[in-house]
Amino acid sequence: MEALQLSREALHQRGGLLDQMLDKLFDNAILVDDQCRILYLSKGTFSDPEQEAALVGKPVRALDRVSPFDLVLRTGRAQTDLVLELFGRRCVSSLYPVVDGGYTIGVVGVIMVRNPNRLKRLFSTISKEDSAFQGLYRDMARTESGYGLEDYLGESPLVADLREKARRAAESEESILLIGETGTGKEIIAGGIHGERHRGSAAPYVTINCTAIPENLLESELFGHEKGAFTGATEAKMGKFQLAGAGDLLLDEIGDMSLQMQSKLLRVLESRAFERVGGHTIIPLNAGIIAATNQNLLVMSEQRTFRADLYYRLSALELHLPPLRARREDIPLLIDHFCGQKGGKLRLTPAALCALQRYSWPGNVRQLKNLVGRWLVFYDGVQITEGHVEDELTIGQRSYNEAFGVPPQCSGAAGMWNGCGPARPRSLEEQERQAVEDALEYAQGNRALAARVLGISRTALYQKLERFQRKRQEMT
């Protein structure tokens, strides 16, 4: 949509829905008439309300000599995504004509400077009866994820492979499932996929945390509801599926969704349509679906705590995000990046850096980011040694050795070059035992699934477990 269809009377009416939209959606917004005179300034444009009032009725050039309001009035064409400097700040501005009966009767100018996620706040206040504003909202309140795939930092082969797969996944219309431990950056990859998929165009990006929404409200949040559908439903409300439009919807923590909601979600994904709670109108689902979880949905499906058919429907394209311990070579780069974000610098001894690279990082990149932030506060100008690392990364009652998995013997400059010395290679017997243990942990004790993961028969797995048990008994 390129213009807002609105009567001249509604344009000059103050205190209505148009004013509310301009107040709530944007950092600053200006409404002018067909003579380029200011009709309305959104609340908060100036700290002094009297200053705002004094500008009403004045030519817009008294406030803004940069934005092409007159061009929009002459041509009736919107001017969007203008990168300008207004009020002493760089910002993104867009101008939309207001049209009545084929005539341009005014212009809406909007400025977005801060967090674009604030644009989502008005979604719940616009009902379907306000159809004159729906198109404007979808066009003006374009919500971006705020991330690109380049924001997933790292130079390791695992990171390069993930970014490439994410780019290819973005070209597809299939559902995408992101699997990774807490703190591995699923939100960044999801946002990057959205940015790649809609590069050069405006498309909504809507997220919902399946854990944060109470079960009794989740259906309404996803599908929306009609007025009177339940106690407290005083007006109709669009759900996340509808708000996402032709953009993308991120279902975060999908593994925490109840089986009942999983069933309803599956029906929507299969039919690509849904109804609001209490409604009968079929609404098409046009958005792309991205789901994210830190749980093993395959194991959950084996245990019947997650629907297998929904898992296979969501995992048409499955991306696994590597934990930080699998890409330790990226740690120096990440530290530099987080220091740059905070405007600080850390002085790490080679032994300290080596210790950081040996650590298991159960909280992944998020834990590293928090650690860097803490060090910038407490160790500003202080050289960080291996001892500091030991103090900071001891987890609960676990000793340094348990947390790191190896004795803390790395010290001196040599550690920077040889990785603290080569570790003794494990025997084939040890590697086989570790592979079996890892498979059983992955399968949460399900031996049939563990055997499939290892690529062996269940009988072969039982034989290996018996052999390991015998050897343990012989050693005792």
Secondary structure, DSSP 8 states (H G I E B T S, - for coil): --SEE--HHHHH--SSHHHHHHHHH-SEEEEEETTSBEEEE-TTSSS-HHHHHHHTTSBGGGT-SSS-HHHHHHH---EEEEEEEETTEEEEEEEEEEEETTEEEEEEEEEE-S-GGGGGGGGGG--TT-HHHHHHHHHHS----S--GGGS---SHHHHHHHHHHHHHHTS-S-EEEE--TTS-HHHHHHHHHHHHTTTS---EEEEETTTS-HHHHHHHHHEE-TTSSTT--S-EE-HHHHTTTSEEEEETGGGS-HHHHHHHHHHHHHTEE--BT----EE--SEEEEEESS-HHHHHHTTSS-HHHHHHHTTEEEE---GGG-GGGHHHHHHHHHHHHT---EE-HHHHHHHHHS--TTHHHHHHHHHHHHHHHSTT-EE-HHHHHHHH--TT--HHHHHSS-----STHHHHHTTS------HHHHHHHHHHHHHHHTTT-HHHHHHHHTS-HHHHHHHHHHHHHHHHHH-
